[in-house]
Amino acid sequence: MSPAQTGLIVALYFLVLMVISFVTGKKNDNKTFFLGNRQSPWYIVSIGMIGASLSGVTFISVPGWVGATQFTYLQMVAGYFLGYLVIAHVLLPVYYKLNLTSIYTYLEKRFGTWTYKTGASLFLISRTIGASARLYLMANVLQLSLFNALGIPFAITVAITILLIWLYTFRGGIKTIIWTDTLQTIFMLTSVIITIIYMAKSMNLGFSSLVETINNSELSRIFVFDDWSSKQHFVKQFFTGAFITIVMTGLDQDMMQKNLSCKNIKDAKKNMVWYGFAFVPTNILFLSLGALLYIFANHHGLTLPERSDDLFPMVVNSGLLPAAVGVFFILGLVAAAYSSADSALTSLTTSFSVDILNHNNKEITKRTRIAVHIMFSILLGITIILFRIFKADSIISTIFDLAGYTYGPLLGLYAFGLFNKLQIKEKWVPLIAILAPVITWVLAFNSLNWFGFSLGYEKLMLNGLFTYLGLLVIIRKQ
């Protein structure tokens, strides 16, 4: 597909988003920006959350990841569903009962200001890194398919990417995001289905033979029970998946802000449960795409790229598939990347405004909120360029690895707050939130030599445990 065609597709796509932003952003104040006046239909929120949680990482990285881990990612997905049930029945009732705008306000009510600011800061760091990693994928593909041919450097590509997000989110906030995410989810899943159909046709595979081919492939292995030292062992992946969901969805302002925009707790629970159900077949679809990409490349004698994240773009641009696949690929990728990044930018603005700037419950002005929105746009751009400098390979692996260190203390703080009534000397909380990840990193770095196996994504649980134990040390005597 030519750069002109790619540019036209992206331009038309953003024209649609701008129209949605204009319609949903009329006469919006901060309350509408942050919570959409709590009038979001739960089923629209649920569809949009699928796209926001999958993002460009799933669109690009999960299919490429199949070559190294087969379908074992489904073990983690099964754990995700358990995590969604915990969120629906444990965390959401707390958030709605306290009528929260930022979920980290809970930490202030339970412990005090030091813990509150620590929790919010952990989210700001985590979400900035995660959103930047997802946008890095998007910017990379746009650079290869459009901006390289125009002689535009990567830094300008990033600036354009961030500017487009800012333009359609700065007015409507979460009220706009609910609807744009839904549209983006539909585009993303349509793109995957279209790509699978055309790849199957090129290899003369009907539906039944397609399923059989994938099932008979060595890439379709799901369960690992025989090697405890493997990062893909079922027990490790299942419980890691559950805890990753609890922290990266239930303790994440980005994902919970959408839930808090529902009309009531009943709708929010329905949204979470149905979203959890839909997440399983959606990931099976992406893993099937991944297996088929490797089978397709082998069938046509294509040389596999060094970076697994480059496999999907390489196949689409190989010239072996119709131009329509390229069109839907660009649409799907743009939709996937922006469905995550736009809500991340909105939630970062919300959290910083409410949690960091909101001293003594003073109302945040619209002017201040817009300034914060611009600040985080610039910060995301800088972080994306850092990803480029360090040449990150499989982004999904990188995100889960970083989440183990940044979200772990949040897991410990919320677990301690929810499951006992002890009070703590909270001025020590920031130190514990630093020490727990450091101890976890030391163990992870030396685990193979000390214990005979490598620590995987279960670092998240260890980090949370160390945080919990640290809080026990600073209990305040009654």
C-alpha positions in Angstrom: 0.0 0.0 0.0 1.4 3.4 -1.0 2.2 6.1 1.6 -0.5 8.3 0.1 -3.1 5.6 0.6 -2.0 5.0 4.2 -2.1 8.7 4.9 -5.6 9.0 3.5 -6.9 6.1 5.6 -5.4 7.6 8.8 -6.8 11.0 7.9 -10.3 9.7 7.3 -10.2 7.7 10.5 -9.3 10.7 12.6 -11.9 12.7 10.9 -14.5 10.3 12.3 -13.0 10.5 15.7 -13.1 14.3 15.6 -16.8 14.2 14.7 -17.4 12.0 17.7 -15.4 14.3 19.9 -17.3 17.3 18.7 -20.7 15.7 19.4 -19.8 14.3 22.8 -17.7 17.3 23.9 -20.3 20.0 23.8 -20.7 22.1 27.0 -18.5 19.7 29.0 -17.1 20.6 32.4 -14.6 18.7 34.6 -17.3 16.4 36.0 -18.2 15.3 32.4 -14.5 15.0 31.5 -13.6 12.8 34.5 -16.8 10.6 34.8 -19.1 11.4 31.9 -21.8 12.4 34.4 -22.1 8.7 35.3 -24.4 8.2 32.3 -22.4 5.7 30.2 -24.3 2.6 28.9 -22.6 -0.5 30.5 -22.6 -2.5 27.2 -20.9 0.4 25.3 -18.3 0.6 28.1 -17.8 -3.2 28.0 -17.1 -3.2 24.2 -14.8 -0.2 24.5 -12.8 -1.8 27.3 -12.0 -4.7 25.1 -10.2 -2.4 22.7 -8.5 -0.4 25.5 -7.1 -3.5 27.3 -6.0 -5.2 24.1 -4.4 -2.2 22.4 -1.7 -2.2 19.8 0.3 -4.5 22.0 -2.2 -7.4 21.5 -2.7 -6.5 17.9 1.0 -6.7 17.0 2.8 -8.4 19.9 0.5 -11.3 20.8 0.5 -12.8 17.3 4.3 -12.6 17.1 4.6 -14.0 20.6 3.1 -17.3 19.5 6.4 -18.3 17.9 8.1 -18.3 21.3 5.3 -19.3 23.7 2.7 -21.0 21.5 -0.9 -20.7 22.9 0.3 -20.8 26.5 -0.8 -17.2 26.9 -4.4 -18.6 27.2 -3.3 -20.0 30.7 -2.9 -16.3 31.7 -6.1 -15.3 30.0 -8.0 -17.9 32.1 -6.5 -16.2 35.1 -7.7 -12.9 33.8 -11.3 -14.0 34.1 -10.8 -14.9 37.8 -9.4 -11.4 38.3 -12.4 -9.8 36.6 -14.7 -11.6 39.1 -12.6 -10.3 42.0 -12.8 -6.7 40.6 -16.6 -7.0 40.1 -17.4 -8.3 43.5 -14.7 -6.8 45.7 -13.3 -3.6 44.3 -16.2 -2.0 42.4 -18.5 -2.1 45.5 -15.9 -0.2 47.4 -15.4 2.5 44.7 -19.1 3.0 44.3 -19.8 3.1 48.0 -17.2 5.9 48.4 -18.5 7.7 45.3 -14.9 8.1 44.0 -13.6 10.0 41.0 -10.1 8.8 41.4 -9.8 5.3 42.9 -6.7 6.3 44.8 -8.8 8.5 47.0 -9.6 5.2 48.8 -6.1 5.1 50.1 -6.4 8.5 51.6 -9.7 7.5 53.4 -8.1 4.3 54.6 -4.6 5.4 55.6 -3.9 9.0 54.9 -2.2 11.5 52.6 1.2 9.8 52.3 -0.2 6.5 51.2 -2.7 8.3 48.9 0.0 10.2 47.1 2.2 7.2 46.8 -0.5 5.1 45.2 -1.4 7.8 42.7 2.3 8.3 41.9 2.7 4.6 41.2 -0.2 4.7 38.8 1.1 7.8 37.0 4.5 6.1 36.5 3.0 2.7 35.5 0.4 4.1 33.0 2.9 6.6 31.4 5.3 3.7 30.7 2.5 1.3 29.5 0.8 3.8 27.3 4.1 4.9 25.8 5.0 1.3 25.0 1.7 0.8 23.2 2.0 4.0 21.2 5.6 3.1 20.4 4.3 0.1 18.4 1.9 2.3 16.5 4.4 5.0 15.7 6.9 2.4 14.5 4.4 1.0 12.0 3.3 4.4 10.8 7.0 5.3 10.3 7.6 2.3 8.2 4.4 2.5 6.1 4.1 6.2 5.7 6.6 8.7 7.2 9.8 7.1 6.0 8.7 7.5 2.4 8.0 11.2 3.1 11.4 11.7 4.8 9.8 12.6 8.1 11.9 11.6 11.2 10.6 9.4 14.0 10.4 12.3 16.5 7.9 14.1 14.2 5.9 10.9 13.8 5.6 10.7 17.5 4.6 14.4 17.8 1.8 14.0 15.2 0.6 10.8 16.9 0.3 12.5 20.3 -1.2 15.7 18.8 -4.0 13.7 17.2 -4.9 12.0 20.5 -4.9 15.3 22.3 -7.2 17.0 19.7 -10.1 14.5 20.2 -9.8 14.0 23.9 -9.1 17.4 25.5 -12.7 18.5 25.3 -14.9 15.5 26.1 -12.6 13.3 28.2 -14.1 10.0 29.3 -17.5 10.9 27.7 -15.7 10.9 24.3 -13.5 7.9 25.1 -16.4 5.6 25.8 -17.7 6.0 22.3 -14.4 6.2 20.4 -13.1 3.1 22.1 -16.2 1.1 21.0 -15.6 2.2 17.4 -11.9 1.3 17.7 -12.7 -2.2 19.1 -15.0 -3.0 16.2 -12.3 -1.8 13.7 -9.6 -3.8 15.4 -11.5 -7.1 15.5 -12.8 -6.7 12.0 -9.2 -6.2 10.8 -8.0 -9.5 12.4 -10.9 -11.5 11.0 -10.4 -10.0 7.5 -6.6 -10.9 7.6 -7.3 -14.5 8.8 -9.9 -15.0 5.9 -7.5 -13.8 3.2 -4.5 -15.7 4.6 -6.7 -18.9 4.7 -7.8 -18.3 1.1 -4.2 -17.9 -0.1 -3.5 -21.4 1.3 -6.8 -22.9 0.0 -8.0 -23.5 3.5 -11.7 -23.6 4.3 -13.0 -23.0 7.9 -12.7 -26.6 9.1 -9.3 -27.1 7.5 -8.1 -23.8 8.9 -9.1 -24.9 12.4 -7.5 -28.3 11.9 -4.3 -26.8 10.5 -3.9 -24.5 13.5 -4.8 -27.2 15.9 -2.3 -29.6 14.4 0.5 -27.1 14.5 3.2 -27.3 17.2 2.3 -23.6 17.9 -1.1 -24.5 19.3 0.2 -25.9 22.6 -1.8 -24.4 25.5 -0.9 -26.1 28.8 2.5 -26.5 30.5 2.4 -28.8 33.5 5.7 -30.8 33.2 8.3 -28.1 33.7 8.0 -26.1 36.9 11.1 -24.0 36.0 9.4 -22.7 32.9 7.9 -19.2 32.9 4.9 -20.8 31.0 4.0 -23.3 33.8 0.2 -23.3 34.2 0.2 -22.4 37.9 2.5 -19.5 37.4 0.6 -18.1 34.4 -2.9 -18.7 35.8 -2.3 -16.9 39.1 -0.1 -14.2 37.5 -3.0 -13.6 35.0 -5.4 -13.1 37.9 -3.2 -10.7 39.8 -2.2 -8.8 36.7 -5.9 -8.2 36.0 -6.6 -7.1 39.5 -3.8 -4.5 39.5 -3.8 -3.5 35.8 -7.6 -3.2 35.6 -9.0 -3.1 39.1 -6.3 -0.9 40.6 -5.8 1.2 37.5 -7.5 4.6 37.2 -7.5 4.2 33.4 -9.7 1.1 33.3 -11.7 1.9 36.4 -12.6 5.4 35.2 -14.7 3.8 32.5 -16.5 1.6 35.0 -17.1 4.6 37.3 -18.9 6.3 34.5 -21.6 3.7 34.5 -25.0 4.7 36.0 -24.8 2.5 39.1 -22.9 -0.4 40.7 -25.3 -3.0 39.1 -24.4 -1.8 35.6 -20.7 -1.6 36.4 -20.7 -5.2 37.6 -22.5 -6.4 34.4 -19.9 -4.5 32.3 -17.0 -6.2 34.1 -18.4 -9.8 33.9 -19.4 -9.6 30.3 -16.1 -7.9 29.4 -14.4 -10.8 31.1 -16.4 -13.4 29.1 -15.6 -11.6 25.9 -11.9 -11.4 26.6 -11.3 -15.2 26.3 -12.6 -15.7 22.7 -11.0 -12.4 21.6 -7.6 -13.6 22.7 -8.1 -17.0 21.0 -8.7 -15.1 17.8 -5.4 -13.2 18.2 -3.5 -16.3 19.0 -5.0 -18.1 16.0 -3.9 -15.2 13.9 -0.4 -15.5 15.3 -0.2 -19.3 14.5 -1.6 -18.6 11.0 1.0 -15.9 10.4 3.9 -18.4 11.1 2.2 -21.1 9.0 1.6 -18.6 6.1 5.2 -17.4 6.2 6.5 -21.0 6.1 4.0 -21.9 3.3 5.3 -19.0 1.1 9.0 -19.3 2.1 9.2 -15.9 3.8 12.1 -15.2 6.1 11.0 -14.5 9.6 12.0 -11.1 11.0 14.4 -10.7 13.9 11.8 -9.0 16.0 8.6 -11.0 16.6 6.6 -7.7 16.7 7.5 -7.2 13.0 5.9 -10.5 11.8 2.3 -9.2 11.3 3.4 -6.0 9.4 5.8 -8.1 7.3 3.2 -10.5 6.1 0.7 -7.8 5.3 3.3 -5.9 3.3 4.7 -9.1 1.5 2.6 -8.5 -1.6 1.0 -12.0 -1.2 -2.3 -10.6 0.2 -4.8 -8.3 -1.4 -4.5 -4.5 -0.9 -7.7 -4.7 1.2 -5.8 -6.5 3.9 -3.3 -3.6 4.1 -6.2 -1.2 4.5 -7.8 -3.1 7.3 -4.4 -3.7 8.9 -3.7 0.1 9.2 -7.3 0.7 10.4 -6.9 -2.1 13.0 -3.5 -1.0 14.2 -4.5 2.7 14.5 -7.7 1.7 16.3 -5.9 -0.7 18.6 -3.1 1.7 19.6 -5.4 4.8 20.0 -8.1 2.9 22.0 -5.6 2.4 24.7 -3.6 5.6 24.5 -6.5 8.0 24.4 -8.0 6.7 27.6 -4.6 6.5 29.2 -4.0 10.2 28.5 -7.5 11.0 29.9 -6.9 9.0 33.1 -3.4 10.4 33.6 -4.9 13.9 33.4 -7.7 12.9 35.8 -5.4 11.3 38.4 -2.8 14.1 38.4 -5.5 16.8 38.6 -7.5 15.1 41.4 -4.8 13.2 43.3 -1.8 15.5 43.0 -3.1 19.0 42.4 -6.3 18.9 44.4 -5.0 20.3 47.7 -7.6 20.6 50.4 -10.4 19.6 48.0 -10.2 22.8 46.0 -11.9 22.6 42.6 -9.6 22.1 39.6 -10.2 24.7 37.0 -10.8 23.8 33.3 -7.7 25.8 32.4 -5.5 23.7 34.8 -7.0 20.5 33.5 -6.1 21.4 29.9 -2.5 22.3 31.0 -2.1 18.9 32.7 -3.5 17.3 29.5 -0.8 19.0 27.5 1.9 18.1 30.0 1.2 14.4 29.9 1.0 14.5 26.1 4.6 15.8 26.0 5.7 13.3 28.6 4.2 10.4 26.6 6.1 11.6 23.5 9.4 11.7 25.3 8.9 8.2 26.7 8.1 6.8 23.3 11.3 8.1 21.9 13.2 6.5 24.8 11.6 3.1 23.8 12.9 3.7 20.3 16.4 4.5 21.6 16.5 1.3 23.7 15.1 -0.8 20.9 12.5 -2.7 22.9 11.7 -6.1 21.2 8.5 -7.8 22.3 6.5 -5.0 23.8 3.9 -7.2 25.5 6.6 -9.0 27.4 8.2 -5.7 28.3 4.9 -4.3 29.6 4.1 -7.3 31.8 7.7 -7.3 33.1 7.5 -3.6 34.1 4.0 -4.1 35.6 5.5 -6.6 38.1 7.6 -3.8 39.5 5.3 -0.7 39.2 2.0 -2.2 40.1 3.2 -4.6 42.8 3.2 -2.0 45.6 -0.4 -1.0 44.6 -1.4 -4.6 45.0 0.1 -4.7 48.5 -1.4 -1.4 49.6 -4.9 -2.4 48.5 -4.7 -5.9 49.9 -3.6 -4.5 53.3 -6.3 -1.9 53.3 -9.2 -4.2 52.3 -8.4 -7.3 54.3 -7.6 -5.9 57.8 -8.3 -2.8 59.9 -4.8 -2.1 61.1 -3.4 1.4 61.0 0.2 2.2 59.9 2.9 4.9 60.3 2.2 6.0 56.8 5.2 8.3 56.4 7.2 5.1 55.8 4.9 4.0 52.9 6.9 5.7 50.1 10.1 4.0 51.3 8.4 0.6 51.3 7.0 1.2 47.8 10.6 1.7 46.7 12.2 -1.2 48.6 9.7 -3.9 47.6 10.4 -3.6 43.9 14.2 -3.4 44.6 14.1 -6.6 46.6 11.9 -8.3 43.9 14.4 -7.2 41.2 17.4 -8.6 43.2 15.5 -12.0 43.6 14.6 -12.0 39.9 18.1 -11.2 38.8 19.6 -14.0 40.8 16.8 -16.5 40.9 18.4 -18.9 38.3 21.6 -19.1 40.3 19.9 -19.2 43.8 16.8 -21.3 43.1 17.5 -23.1 39.8 14.6 -21.4 37.9 13.9 -17.9 36.4 11.2 -15.7 37.9 8.6 -14.7 35.3 5.6 -12.5 35.6 5.0 -13.8 39.1 7.3 -11.0 40.2 4.1 -9.0 40.6 2.8 -11.3 43.3 6.2 -11.3 45.1 6.3 -7.5 44.9 2.9 -7.2 46.4 3.8 -9.6 49.2 6.9 -7.7 50.1 4.9 -4.5 50.2 2.3 -6.2 52.5 5.0 -7.5 54.8 6.6 -4.0 54.9 3.3 -2.5 56.0 3.1 -5.0 58.8 6.5 -3.8 60.1 5.2 -0.2 60.4 1.9 -0.9 62.1 0.8 1.8 64.5 0.0 0.7 68.0 -3.6 1.4 68.9 
